[in-house]
Amino acid sequence: MAQIEGFRIRNFGALKDITLGRLSSHWGKNYRIPITPLTVVIGKNGAGKSTLFDAFGFLADCLKFGVEDACDLRGRGGIKGIRTQGERGAIEYNLSYREDMNARPLTYELSIDIDEFDRPFVLRERLRQRRKGQSFGQPFTFLMLEKGKGLAWKGEQDGKKINEEQGQFDFDSFMESMRKEKEESKEIEIVDLEDNRRLGIATLGALKQHPRISAFRKFIEGWHLSYFTPDAARDLPLAGPQQHLNSKGDNLGNVVQFMEREHGPKFRTILNKIAGKIPGIDKISTERMQNNRLLLKFNDKGFQDPFYVQQMSDGTLKLFAYLLLMEDPNPPPFLCIEEPENGLYHKLLESLAHEFREHATGRKGGSQIFITTHQPYLVNALSPEEVWILEKNADGFATIRRASDDPIVQGLVEEGLPLGGLWYSDYLDAR
């Protein structure tokens, strides 16, 4: 299972410069341990949790639509609405991940800037990986682009060890030397993208001669960012099975149809399993309509007649959608959920947190899960290593730290005090 180990974001709204987890290059602060399979970010209103959630969505949108369209989606307000106020530097990402636990860490670096026409473009892209056993020094680069021009290394070759950190690196001179080297190597590809508002990994990742780039592209394409809204899930979509729940959840009926068709007996077992985890629900089943659509039926304890999905409460629908996501036979590699507690009874949150952890750490390889919350009841079920505290400093920018970085908090949790209770009592505030 692919897993993010760490990431750094700069100049993205209130996130002027934050780092979570362990980066495989020396760019940014390195934590002793990577971010966990279940990672939860807490903080007060306005601390930047939604901005951090959207930072992942923006990267995924950049891959799918290009950087200019991504800037205008989801009410972002264009590149000037995204970039940190008062900053003139590029928006920068550094993301470190492993394709599986035995693979070498891979690092993707991306810079998005504004051109002379006030339009966003891809200033810089790098994809690097360390050799087996290499724990320090320069990693090997196998994608190197500046404004859409540069180099890519084909096949399974390790690329080239390039030191760009000394301030004397000249890209044009390096490219000239590599053109000469290309004459002797079939593994070097000169890249000149037609559109510098598209990510290089989007274009090159579609080609079989770039397996590492292709794998990374598929990894991001597989992310699921949940903007689930119960009202959207109540709509009756057009007939036709769909394999995965979309971000809003308005294709819930299509997913049910797919699961019923492709995994019939197993899906009925899944529905029974989910029913046992939703308070008050005795049975969940499906009913086929004349137009071949499937309706979800919920049998409430104490009532003979079932309720249909359009009649269910927001909390029940949301809980059902989360549990269904985690029962996906081909789950997304990265699942991002903003404030799952909205609409849910507070006593359900600890059990939901256990469900998230069981899925993220399961032997069969579930999704890595990233959650933002402001609900102490959910945090009560978490360990200090799983929780990151997002705060705003005096200049209005976000800072972030791991709860386990505070030895006092770590000690109190080891003595049996719940982490959510410590947060509610202000023990997690910066000192």
MIRO-395110 format. One record per residue: residue in one letter; x negated, y negated, z negated of N, C-alpha, C in turn. Coordinates in steps of 0.2 Angstrom, whole numbers, plus 5000, padded with zeros to 4 digits. Last residue first. Layout:
A	X	Y	Z	X	Y	Z	X	Y	Z
...
end
This chain:
R	4986	4868	4877	4984	4865	4871	4977	4861	4872
A	5001	4871	4886	4994	4869	4886	4992	4866	4880
D	5013	4883	4880	5011	4876	4882	5003	4875	4882
L	5016	4894	4874	5012	4895	4880	5011	4888	4883
Y	5023	4891	4863	5016	4894	4862	5012	4894	4868
D	5036	4887	4863	5031	4882	4866	5024	4885	4864
S	5046	4896	4861	5044	4892	4855	5038	4888	4857
Y	5047	4902	4874	5053	4898	4871	5051	4893	4865
W	5035	4909	4874	5036	4903	4878	5042	4899	4876
L	5038	4918	4864	5033	4913	4863	5033	4907	4868
G	5049	4925	4870	5050	4921	4864	5044	4916	4862
G	5042	4931	4881	5047	4926	4882	5049	4922	4876
L	5034	4940	4874	5031	4934	4877	5036	4929	4879
P	5037	4946	4857	5039	4945	4864	5036	4939	4868
L	5025	4952	4846	5029	4947	4848	5031	4946	4855
G	5016	4962	4843	5023	4964	4844	5027	4958	4846
E	5002	4960	4843	5005	4961	4837	5013	4963	4837
E	5000	4957	4856	4998	4964	4854	5000	4965	4847
V	5005	4944	4856	5009	4949	4860	5007	4956	4858
L	4995	4938	4849	5002	4938	4846	5006	4943	4850
G	4984	4940	4857	4984	4943	4851	4991	4943	4848
Q	4988	4932	4868	4986	4939	4869	4987	4943	4862
V	4988	4919	4862	4994	4922	4865	4993	4930	4866
I	4975	4918	4859	4980	4918	4854	4986	4921	4856
P	4968	4918	4871	4967	4924	4866	4972	4924	4861
D	4974	4915	4887	4974	4912	4880	4973	4918	4875
D	4974	4922	4898	4968	4918	4897	4968	4915	4890
S	4987	4928	4899	4982	4932	4896	4975	4928	4895
A	4993	4919	4907	4995	4919	4900	4990	4923	4896
R	4983	4910	4919	4986	4916	4917	4988	4916	4909
R	4988	4894	4926	4983	4898	4922	4987	4904	4920
I	4988	4879	4935	4991	4886	4934	4986	4890	4930
T	4995	4863	4939	4989	4867	4937	4992	4874	4935
A	5001	4850	4950	5002	4857	4947	4995	4860	4945
F	5001	4833	4948	4999	4838	4952	4999	4845	4947
G	5002	4821	4940	5008	4824	4943	5007	4830	4948
D	4992	4817	4932	4993	4814	4938	4998	4817	4943
A	4993	4825	4921	4995	4818	4920	4996	4815	4927
N	5000	4841	4927	4995	4837	4923	4997	4830	4923
K	5012	4853	4926	5010	4847	4929	5006	4843	4924
E	5011	4871	4927	5012	4865	4923	5010	4859	4927
L	5014	4888	4926	5013	4882	4930	5015	4876	4927
I	5007	4903	4921	5010	4897	4918	5009	4891	4923
W	5010	4920	4924	5006	4914	4926	5010	4908	4924
V	5010	4937	4919	5013	4930	4919	5008	4924	4920
E	5003	4949	4918	5008	4948	4924	5011	4941	4924
E	4996	4948	4907	4992	4949	4913	4997	4947	4919
P	5005	4949	4896	5002	4942	4898	4998	4942	4905
S	5020	4958	4903	5013	4958	4899	5010	4951	4901
L	5038	4957	4900	5032	4956	4904	5026	4956	4900
A	5050	4955	4895	5048	4962	4897	5041	4962	4900
N	5051	4942	4892	5051	4946	4887	5048	4953	4889
V	5055	4936	4904	5048	4936	4902	5046	4941	4896
L	5069	4937	4904	5065	4941	4909	5058	4942	4907
Y	5071	4928	4893	5073	4935	4893	5070	4939	4898
P	5067	4915	4898	5063	4919	4893	5065	4926	4892
Q	5067	4909	4914	5071	4913	4909	5067	4917	4904
H	5063	4904	4925	5062	4899	4919	5067	4903	4914
T	5052	4911	4939	5058	4911	4934	5057	4905	4929
T	5047	4919	4953	5047	4913	4949	5053	4913	4945
I	5038	4933	4958	5044	4930	4956	5042	4924	4952
F	5032	4946	4969	5031	4939	4966	5037	4936	4964
I	5027	4963	4971	5033	4958	4969	5030	4952	4966
Q	5023	4974	4983	5021	4970	4978	5026	4964	4977
S	5034	4988	4985	5032	4982	4987	5028	4979	4981
G	5028	5005	4983	5033	5000	4984	5030	4994	4986
G	5022	5020	4982	5020	5014	4986	5026	5009	4988
K	5024	5031	4975	5026	5031	4982	5024	5025	4986
R	5021	5027	4962	5016	5031	4965	5018	5031	4973
G	5025	5010	4958	5027	5017	4959	5022	5020	4963
T	5024	4997	4955	5018	5001	4953	5020	5008	4954
A	5035	4991	4959	5029	4988	4962	5023	4993	4960
H	5046	4998	4953	5045	4998	4960	5038	4996	4962
E	5043	4995	4940	5043	5002	4942	5042	5003	4949
R	5045	4981	4940	5038	4984	4939	5038	4991	4941
F	5059	4980	4943	5054	4977	4947	5047	4980	4946
E	5064	4987	4932	5065	4990	4938	5060	4987	4943
H	5060	4978	4922	5057	4985	4922	5058	4988	4928
A	5068	4967	4925	5061	4966	4925	5057	4973	4925
L	5080	4973	4922	5079	4971	4929	5071	4970	4930
S	5080	4973	4909	5080	4980	4912	5078	4978	4920
E	5079	4960	4906	5074	4964	4904	5074	4970	4908
L	5092	4955	4911	5085	4953	4914	5079	4957	4912
L	5104	4958	4905	5102	4962	4910	5095	4961	4913
K	5106	4948	4896	5104	4954	4893	5102	4959	4899
H	5111	4937	4904	5104	4937	4901	5102	4944	4899
Y	5119	4940	4919	5120	4941	4912	5113	4941	4909
L	5116	4930	4933	5115	4937	4930	5116	4936	4922
G	5115	4918	4939	5121	4922	4940	5121	4928	4936
N	5098	4919	4941	5104	4915	4942	5110	4919	4943
E	5086	4927	4940	5091	4927	4934	5097	4923	4936
P	5077	4925	4950	5082	4931	4951	5088	4930	4945
E	5069	4914	4955	5074	4914	4950	5079	4919	4951
E	5064	4920	4971	5065	4914	4967	5070	4914	4962
I	5054	4933	4976	5060	4931	4974	5060	4925	4969
C	5046	4942	4988	5045	4936	4984	5052	4934	4982
L	5036	4956	4992	5043	4954	4990	5043	4948	4986
F	5027	4964	5003	5026	4959	4998	5033	4956	4998
P	5029	4975	5011	5023	4975	5007	5023	4970	5002
P	5046	4981	5011	5041	4976	5013	5035	4977	5009
P	5049	4999	5012	5050	4993	5008	5045	4988	5011
N	5058	5010	5019	5051	5007	5021	5051	5000	5018
P	5069	5013	5011	5064	5019	5013	5057	5016	5016
D	5074	5003	4998	5073	5003	5005	5067	5009	5007
E	5076	5001	4985	5078	5008	4988	5076	5008	4995
M	5075	4988	4983	5070	4992	4980	5071	4999	4982
L	5086	4983	4989	5080	4981	4992	5074	4986	4990
L	5096	4987	4980	5095	4990	4987	5089	4989	4990
L	5093	4979	4969	5092	4986	4968	5092	4990	4975
Y	5096	4966	4975	5089	4968	4973	5088	4975	4972
A	5110	4969	4978	5105	4967	4983	5098	4968	4981
F	5115	4971	4965	5116	4976	4970	5111	4975	4975
L	5113	4958	4959	5110	4964	4956	5110	4970	4961
K	5122	4950	4968	5114	4949	4968	5111	4955	4965
L	5134	4956	4965	5131	4956	4972	5124	4955	4972
T	5135	4953	4951	5135	4960	4953	5132	4960	4960
G	5135	4939	4951	5129	4942	4948	5129	4950	4950
D	5146	4935	4958	5140	4933	4961	5134	4938	4958
S	5158	4949	4959	5155	4943	4956	5149	4941	4959
M	5168	4954	4973	5164	4955	4968	5161	4949	4965
Q	5176	4953	4984	5179	4952	4978	5174	4952	4972
Q	5169	4957	4995	5171	4950	4995	5174	4948	4989
V	5167	4971	4993	5161	4966	4992	5164	4959	4991
Y	5182	4976	4984	5177	4976	4990	5172	4971	4989
F	5186	4987	4971	5185	4981	4973	5180	4981	4979
P	5198	5001	4970	5192	4998	4971	5192	4991	4972
D	5210	5006	4958	5209	5003	4965	5202	5000	4965
Q	5209	5009	4944	5210	5014	4949	5208	5012	4956
F	5199	5003	4931	5203	5001	4937	5203	5007	4942
G	5190	5008	4922	5196	5005	4920	5201	5003	4925
K	5175	5002	4931	5178	5007	4925	5184	5004	4923
D	5177	4999	4948	5176	4996	4941	5179	5001	4936
N	5170	5003	4962	5175	5006	4958	5173	5003	4951
F	5167	4995	4977	5165	4995	4970	5170	4998	4966
K	5163	4997	4994	5168	4998	4989	5165	4999	4982
L	5158	4990	5009	5156	4992	5002	5162	4992	4997
L	5163	4994	5025	5164	4990	5019	5161	4994	5013
L	5156	4995	5041	5157	4998	5035	5158	4993	5029
R	5164	4995	5058	5160	4992	5052	5161	4996	5046
N	5172	5000	5067	5166	5004	5066	5161	5000	5060
N	5184	4995	5068	5179	4992	5073	5172	4995	5071
Q	5191	5001	5058	5192	5003	5065	5187	5001	5070
M	5179	5005	5045	5185	5001	5048	5185	5004	5055
R	5174	5015	5032	5173	5014	5039	5180	5010	5041
E	5168	5012	5016	5174	5013	5020	5173	5011	5027
T	5157	5018	5003	5158	5014	5009	5165	5017	5012
S	5154	5016	4985	5155	5020	4991	5156	5015	4997
I	5150	5017	4968	5150	5013	4974	5150	5017	4980
K	5157	5018	4952	5155	5021	4958	5155	5016	4964
D	5158	5010	4940	5158	5018	4940	5156	5021	4946
I	5152	4996	4933	5153	4999	4939	5152	5007	4938
G	5148	4991	4920	5155	4991	4922	5156	4994	4928
P	5131	4986	4925	5136	4987	4920	5143	4986	4923
I	5122	4996	4936	5126	4989	4936	5132	4990	4931
K	5116	5008	4936	5112	5002	4934	5116	4996	4933
G	5125	5017	4943	5123	5018	4936	5119	5013	4932
A	5124	5012	4956	5130	5011	4952	5129	5012	4944
I	5112	5017	4960	5113	5009	4959	5119	5008	4954
K	5115	5030	4961	5110	5028	4957	5110	5021	4955
N	5125	5030	4971	5126	5033	4964	5121	5030	4959
L	5117	5025	4981	5123	5021	4979	5125	5023	4972
I	5108	5036	4983	5106	5029	4981	5111	5025	4978
T	5117	5046	4987	5113	5047	4981	5111	5040	4978
R	5120	5040	5000	5125	5041	4995	5122	5042	4988
F	5107	5041	5006	5110	5034	5004	5116	5035	4999
K	5106	5055	5007	5101	5051	5003	5104	5044	5001
P	5116	5057	5017	5116	5060	5010	5112	5057	5005
G	5111	5047	5028	5117	5048	5025	5117	5051	5018
H	5101	5038	5034	5100	5042	5028	5106	5044	5024
E	5107	5033	5046	5100	5036	5046	5098	5040	5040
R	5120	5028	5042	5119	5032	5048	5112	5036	5048
E	5118	5022	5030	5123	5027	5031	5122	5031	5037
M	5109	5012	5033	5107	5017	5028	5112	5023	5029
F	5116	5004	5043	5110	5008	5045	5108	5014	5040
Q	5127	5000	5035	5128	5004	5041	5122	5008	5043
V	5119	4992	5026	5123	4998	5023	5125	5003	5029
V	5115	4982	5035	5110	4987	5031	5114	4993	5029
N	5127	4976	5038	5123	4980	5043	5118	4984	5040
G	5131	4971	5025	5135	4976	5028	5131	4980	5034
L	5121	4961	5024	5121	4967	5019	5125	4972	5022
N	5117	4950	5031	5118	4956	5035	5118	4962	5030
D	5115	4940	5022	5121	4940	5026	5122	4945	5030
G	5103	4938	5015	5108	4943	5013	5114	4944	5017
K	5093	4929	5018	5099	4926	5015	5104	4932	5012
S	5083	4937	5023	5082	4933	5018	5088	4930	5014
N	5090	4954	5027	5087	4948	5028	5086	4943	5022
L	5087	4971	5024	5090	4965	5022	5087	4959	5024
H	5083	4982	5038	5081	4978	5032	5086	4972	5031
Q	5090	4987	5050	5086	4992	5045	5085	4988	5038
Q	5107	4987	5055	5100	4983	5054	5096	4987	5048
P	5120	4992	5065	5116	4993	5060	5109	4989	5060
G	5135	4983	5069	5128	4985	5072	5124	4986	5066
A	5147	4970	5070	5145	4977	5069	5138	4978	5072
L	5144	4954	5062	5146	4958	5068	5143	4965	5067
P	5149	4953	5044	5144	4952	5050	5147	4956	5056
L	5158	4945	5033	5159	4951	5037	5154	4950	5044
D	5151	4938	5019	5153	4937	5025	5154	4944	5029
R	5145	4940	5007	5152	4941	5007	5155	4941	5014
A	5132	4935	5008	5133	4942	5008	5140	4944	5008
A	5135	4921	5006	5132	4924	5013	5133	4931	5013
D	5138	4921	4993	5143	4919	4998	5141	4922	5005
P	5125	4924	4987	5131	4929	4986	5136	4927	4992
T	5110	4923	4994	5116	4919	4992	5122	4923	4992
F	5092	4924	4994	5099	4927	4994	5104	4923	4991
Y	5080	4922	4999	5084	4916	4998	5091	4919	4997
S	5066	4931	4998	5073	4932	4996	5076	4925	4995
L	5055	4936	5009	5056	4931	5004	5063	4930	5004
H	5045	4949	5013	5052	4947	5012	5052	4942	5007
W	5032	4953	5026	5034	4949	5019	5042	4948	5019
G	5028	4957	5038	5032	4962	5034	5035	4959	5027
E	5020	4948	5043	5026	4949	5046	5031	4953	5042
I	5009	4951	5035	5012	4945	5034	5019	4945	5037
F	5005	4963	5041	5006	4963	5034	5010	4957	5033
K	5003	4961	5055	5009	4965	5053	5010	4964	5045
R	4991	4953	5054	4997	4950	5056	5004	4954	5054
F	4983	4963	5049	4984	4957	5045	4991	4954	5047
A	4983	4972	5060	4985	4974	5053	4987	4968	5049
S	4977	4963	5070	4984	4966	5071	4987	4968	5064
I	4964	4962	5064	4969	4956	5065	4976	4958	5066
R	4960	4975	5066	4960	4971	5059	4965	4966	5059
P	4961	4978	5080	4965	4981	5075	4965	4978	5068
H	4960	4972	5093	4959	4968	5087	4963	4971	5082
Q	4964	4978	5105	4957	4978	5104	4955	4974	5097
K	4978	4977	5105	4975	4983	5102	4968	4982	5101
L	4985	4961	5101	4981	4965	5106	4978	4971	5102
A	4992	4953	5093	4996	4957	5097	4992	4962	5102
G	4983	4946	5086	4986	4951	5083	4990	4956	5087
L	4981	4935	5094	4976	4940	5095	4978	4946	5091
T	4992	4927	5091	4991	4929	5097	4986	4935	5098
A	4992	4926	5077	4999	4928	5080	4997	4930	5087
I	4980	4922	5073	4981	4929	5071	4988	4931	5075
G	4980	4909	5077	4976	4914	5081	4978	4921	5079
L	4995	4901	5077	4990	4904	5073	4986	4909	5078
R	4998	4886	5087	5000	4893	5085	4994	4896	5082
R	4994	4874	5091	4999	4874	5086	5001	4881	5084
N	4985	4875	5101	4982	4875	5095	4987	4874	5089
D	4987	4885	5115	4991	4881	5110	4988	4881	5104
E	4978	4893	5121	4981	4888	5125	4985	4883	5121
L	4962	4897	5114	4970	4897	5114	4973	4892	5118
D	4949	4905	5118	4951	4898	5120	4959	4898	5120
V	4936	4915	5113	4943	4914	5112	4944	4907	5114
I	4925	4928	5118	4926	4921	5117	4934	4919	5118
E	4921	4943	5109	4926	4940	5113	4927	4932	5112
I	4910	4956	5107	4911	4948	5106	4916	4946	5111
E	4907	4968	5111	4911	4968	5105	4913	4960	5104
K	4897	4969	5121	4904	4970	5123	4909	4969	5117
S	4883	4960	5122	4887	4963	5117	4894	4963	5120
E	4875	4952	5130	4872	4958	5128	4877	4962	5124
E	4882	4941	5131	4880	4944	5137	4877	4951	5136
K	4884	4936	5119	4890	4940	5122	4887	4943	5128
E	4873	4928	5116	4873	4935	5113	4879	4939	5116
K	4877	4917	5123	4871	4920	5125	4871	4927	5123
R	4888	4913	5115	4889	4914	5122	4883	4918	5125
M	4881	4911	5103	4885	4917	5103	4887	4918	5110
S	4875	4898	5105	4871	4904	5104	4875	4911	5105
E	4887	4891	5106	4882	4891	5112	4878	4897	5111
M	4892	4892	5094	4896	4895	5099	4891	4895	5105
F	4883	4884	5086	4884	4892	5085	4887	4895	5091
S	4885	4872	5091	4878	4875	5092	4879	4883	5091
D	4898	4870	5087	4896	4870	5094	4890	4873	5096
F	4896	4870	5073	4900	4875	5076	4899	4875	5084
D	4884	4869	5062	4886	4866	5068	4890	4871	5072
F	4880	4868	5045	4883	4872	5050	4886	4868	5056
Q	4876	4862	5034	4872	4860	5040	4875	4865	5046
G	4883	4866	5023	4884	4859	5025	4880	4857	5031
Q	4883	4879	5018	4877	4874	5016	4878	4867	5019
E	4892	4888	5022	4893	4884	5016	4888	4879	5014
E	4892	4897	5032	4895	4890	5034	4895	4886	5028
N	4884	4910	5038	4884	4906	5032	4886	4899	5034
I	4890	4925	5043	4889	4918	5045	4889	4914	5039
K	4888	4941	5050	4887	4937	5044	4885	4930	5045
K	4900	4947	5061	4894	4944	5060	4894	4940	5053
G	4908	4963	5063	4908	4956	5065	4901	4953	5063
D	4909	4977	5062	4909	4973	5056	4908	4965	5057
Q	4920	4985	5073	4913	4982	5072	4914	4978	5066
E	4931	4991	5078	4930	4992	5071	4923	4989	5069
G	4937	4979	5091	4936	4986	5088	4935	4986	5080
K	4928	4963	5092	4933	4968	5094	4932	4975	5090
W	4928	4947	5085	4925	4953	5086	4930	4959	5087
A	4930	4931	5092	4933	4937	5089	4929	4943	5090
L	4928	4913	5092	4926	4920	5093	4930	4925	5089
G	4935	4898	5099	4930	4902	5094	4928	4909	5097
K	4948	4887	5097	4943	4889	5101	4938	4893	5096
G	4958	4881	5089	4960	4886	5094	4954	4889	5098
K	4951	4873	5080	4955	4870	5085	4957	4874	5091
E	4940	4886	5078	4941	4879	5077	4945	4876	5082
L	4939	4903	5072	4942	4898	5077	4942	4891	5074
M	4935	4919	5070	4932	4912	5069	4934	4907	5074
L	4935	4935	5064	4939	4930	5068	4936	4923	5066
F	4925	4941	5057	4927	4944	5064	4933	4940	5067
T	4912	4940	5046	4917	4937	5050	4919	4940	5056
F	4907	4947	5031	4906	4948	5038	4913	4945	5042
P	4902	4937	5017	4906	4942	5020	4905	4942	5028
Q	4888	4932	5008	4892	4931	5014	4896	4937	5016
G	4888	4937	4991	4885	4935	4997	4890	4934	5002
F	4894	4953	4983	4892	4946	4983	4889	4944	4990
S	4897	4966	4985	4901	4962	4980	4899	4955	4980
Q	4897	4979	4996	4895	4972	4995	4900	4969	4990
G	4903	4992	4997	4898	4991	4992	4895	4984	4991
K	4907	4990	5013	4908	4994	5008	4901	4993	5003
R	4907	4972	5018	4906	4979	5019	4906	4983	5013
R	4921	4961	5018	4915	4963	5015	4914	4970	5017
Q	4928	4951	5030	4929	4957	5026	4922	4959	5024
R	4939	4937	5037	4932	4940	5035	4933	4946	5031
L	4944	4925	5047	4946	4932	5045	4940	4936	5043
R	4949	4908	5049	4944	4913	5048	4947	4920	5045
E	4953	4893	5057	4955	4900	5055	4949	4904	5054
R	4958	4876	5058	4952	4881	5056	4956	4888	5054
L	4968	4868	5062	4961	4866	5062	4956	4871	5062
V	4982	4869	5071	4978	4873	5067	4971	4871	5068
F	4992	4854	5068	4989	4858	5072	4984	4863	5068
P	5006	4842	5068	5002	4847	5064	4998	4851	5069
R	5005	4825	5074	5008	4832	5074	5003	4837	5071
D	5000	4812	5076	5004	4814	5070	5008	4820	5070
F	4992	4811	5086	4999	4810	5088	5003	4811	5082
E	4980	4815	5081	4980	4808	5082	4987	4806	5084
D	4985	4828	5070	4981	4825	5075	4982	4818	5076
I	4983	4835	5054	4987	4831	5058	4983	4828	5063
D	4980	4853	5049	4979	4846	5049	4983	4842	5054
I	4977	4868	5041	4982	4864	5045	4981	4857	5044
S	4967	4882	5039	4967	4875	5038	4972	4871	5043
L	4964	4898	5032	4968	4894	5036	4968	4886	5034
E	4957	4913	5029	4957	4906	5028	4960	4902	5033
Y	4958	4929	5022	4960	4925	5028	4960	4918	5025
T	4948	4943	5018	4950	4936	5016	4952	4932	5023
L	4949	4959	5011	4949	4955	5017	4951	4948	5015
P	4940	4972	5003	4944	4966	5002	4943	4962	5009
R	4941	4989	5009	4937	4983	5007	4941	4977	5007
A	4952	5002	5003	4949	4998	5008	4945	4992	5005
N	4958	5009	4993	4951	5011	4995	4948	5007	5000
M	4970	5003	4992	4966	5003	4986	4959	5005	4988
D	4974	4995	5007	4975	5000	5002	4970	4999	4997
E	4971	4982	5012	4976	4986	5015	4978	4992	5011
R	4970	4968	5001	4967	4975	5003	4973	4979	5007
Y	4966	4950	5002	4971	4956	5001	4967	4963	5003
S	4967	4933	4999	4962	4939	4999	4967	4945	4997
L	4968	4918	5007	4972	4923	5004	4967	4930	5005
N	4969	4901	5007	4964	4906	5006	4967	4912	5003
Y	4974	4887	5015	4976	4893	5012	4969	4897	5012
E	4977	4869	5015	4972	4875	5016	4975	4881	5012
I	4980	4855	5024	4983	4860	5020	4979	4866	5021
A	4966	4842	5025	4970	4847	5028	4974	4852	5022
G	4967	4826	5017	4964	4832	5019	4969	4837	5021
R	4973	4815	5011	4972	4815	5019	4968	4822	5021
E	4985	4812	4999	4979	4816	5001	4979	4816	5009
G	4996	4806	4995	4990	4802	4994	4984	4806	4996
Q	5005	4821	4993	5005	4813	4993	4999	4810	4991
T	5002	4835	5002	5001	4832	4995	5001	4824	4996
R	5012	4839	5015	5006	4838	5013	5006	4834	5006
I	5026	4839	5018	5023	4845	5015	5016	4843	5012
G	5029	4828	5025	5033	4829	5019	5031	4835	5015
K	5021	4828	5036	5020	4823	5030	5024	4824	5024
I	5026	4838	5043	5020	4839	5040	5018	4834	5035
G	5044	4840	5039	5038	4839	5043	5032	4839	5039
G	5054	4843	5030	5053	4836	5031	5047	4835	5035
R	5059	4855	5025	5052	4853	5023	5051	4846	5025
G	5071	4862	5027	5071	4855	5024	5064	4853	5022
R	5068	4874	5034	5070	4874	5027	5070	4867	5023
L	5056	4867	5046	5061	4872	5044	5063	4871	5036
D	5046	4859	5050	5052	4856	5051	5058	4861	5048
C	5034	4867	5050	5035	4861	5045	5042	4858	5045
A	5037	4877	5059	5037	4878	5052	5038	4872	5048
D	5034	4869	5071	5041	4871	5069	5042	4873	5062
E	5020	4868	5069	5024	4862	5070	5032	4864	5068
V	5015	4881	5068	5014	4877	5063	5019	4871	5063
G	5025	4895	5073	5020	4890	5075	5020	4885	5069
F	5034	4905	5070	5036	4900	5074	5031	4895	5076
K	5027	4915	5063	5032	4917	5067	5034	4912	5072
L	5016	4909	5056	5015	4915	5060	5020	4916	5065
C	5024	4899	5049	5018	4897	5053	5017	4903	5058
D	5032	4907	5041	5035	4904	5046	5030	4901	5051
A	5022	4912	5032	5025	4917	5036	5029	4913	5042
L	5018	4900	5026	5013	4903	5029	5017	4909	5034
F	5031	4896	5020	5028	4892	5025	5022	4896	5029
G	5032	4906	5010	5037	4905	5016	5034	4901	5022
F	5022	4902	5002	5022	4909	5005	5026	4909	5011
A	5027	4890	4998	5020	4890	5001	5019	4897	5005
D	5038	4892	4991	5039	4890	4998	5032	4890	5002
F	5033	4895	4978	5037	4900	4982	5037	4898	4990
L	5028	4883	4976	5023	4889	4976	5027	4894	4980
T	5039	4875	4975	5034	4873	4980	5030	4879	4981
S	5046	4881	4964	5049	4881	4971	5044	4880	4976
K	5037	4877	4954	5038	4884	4956	5041	4885	4963
G	5034	4864	4949	5031	4866	4956	5032	4874	4958
A	5040	4858	4939	5033	4860	4938	5029	4862	4945
G	5053	4856	4939	5049	4851	4942	5041	4853	4941
N	5056	4864	4924	5059	4861	4930	5054	4856	4932
K	5042	4874	4918	5048	4869	4917	5050	4867	4924
G	5038	4891	4922	5036	4884	4921	5043	4880	4920
I	5030	4906	4928	5035	4902	4924	5033	4895	4924
V	5028	4919	4939	5026	4912	4938	5032	4909	4934
V	5023	4936	4940	5029	4931	4938	5026	4924	4936
T	5020	4950	4948	5017	4944	4946	5023	4939	4945
L	5016	4967	4950	5022	4962	4948	5019	4956	4945
P	5003	4970	4952	5008	4972	4957	5014	4968	4956
T	4993	4955	4948	4995	4962	4947	5001	4964	4952
I	4978	4948	4955	4985	4947	4952	4988	4954	4952
P	4962	4955	4948	4967	4952	4953	4974	4951	4951
I	4951	4949	4935	4955	4954	4938	4960	4951	4943
R	4944	4938	4933	4941	4944	4932	4945	4950	4935
Y	4945	4925	4946	4947	4928	4940	4944	4935	4939
N	4937	4912	4953	4938	4919	4953	4940	4922	4946
K	4940	4897	4962	4939	4901	4955	4941	4908	4956
G	4933	4895	4978	4938	4894	4973	4936	4898	4967
W	4925	4906	4988	4929	4900	4989	4934	4899	4983
H	4918	4917	4989	4916	4913	4983	4920	4906	4983
S	4930	4930	4993	4924	4926	4994	4923	4922	4988
S	4940	4937	4987	4934	4941	4989	4928	4937	4991
L	4948	4931	4972	4946	4930	4979	4940	4934	4981
R	4960	4935	4961	4953	4936	4963	4952	4935	4970
G	4972	4923	4954	4969	4930	4955	4962	4930	4958
L	4976	4908	4961	4979	4914	4957	4975	4920	4959
T	4973	4891	4961	4970	4897	4963	4974	4903	4958
I	4977	4875	4968	4978	4880	4963	4975	4887	4966
D	4978	4859	4972	4973	4864	4972	4974	4869	4966
K	4990	4853	4973	4984	4850	4976	4979	4854	4977
L	5005	4856	4974	5000	4861	4974	4993	4858	4977
A	5015	4847	4978	5012	4847	4971	5006	4851	4970
G	5011	4850	4994	5015	4846	4990	5012	4845	4983
F	4996	4856	4997	5003	4858	4999	5008	4855	4993
N	4983	4855	4994	4986	4850	4998	4993	4852	5000
R	4979	4873	4994	4977	4866	4993	4981	4861	4997
I	4978	4888	4986	4982	4884	4991	4980	4876	4989
R	4972	4905	4986	4971	4898	4984	4975	4893	4989
F	4975	4921	4979	4975	4916	4984	4974	4909	4981
G	4972	4939	4977	4972	4932	4975	4973	4927	4981
E	4976	4951	4982	4972	4951	4976	4972	4944	4973
I	4990	4959	4989	4987	4953	4988	4983	4953	4982
Q	4990	4975	4997	4991	4971	4991	4987	4965	4991
A	4997	4989	5005	4993	4983	5005	4995	4979	4999
M	4996	5006	5000	5000	5000	5000	4996	4994	5000
end
